[in-house]
């Protein structure tokens, strides 16, 4: 009887392992994406420009990055 219970639990383990691995991979992907967006945001905030056109482009990029960050 114990062998059957152990065998059943081992049958379910590969599926649980795969789903856990997929969740871990998704979490790692989100973390990397967040880090990349935060680095882009920092670079934009550190950039100085006197050109109004360039400043507007940086503001638009910053808005887009912040929207993506809030979606994560």
Protein Blocks (a to p, Z undefined) as FASTA:
>chain_A
ZZmmmmmmmmmmmmmmmmmmmmmmmmmmmmmmmmmmmmmmmmmmmpccfbfklmmmmmmm
mmmmmmmmmmZZ
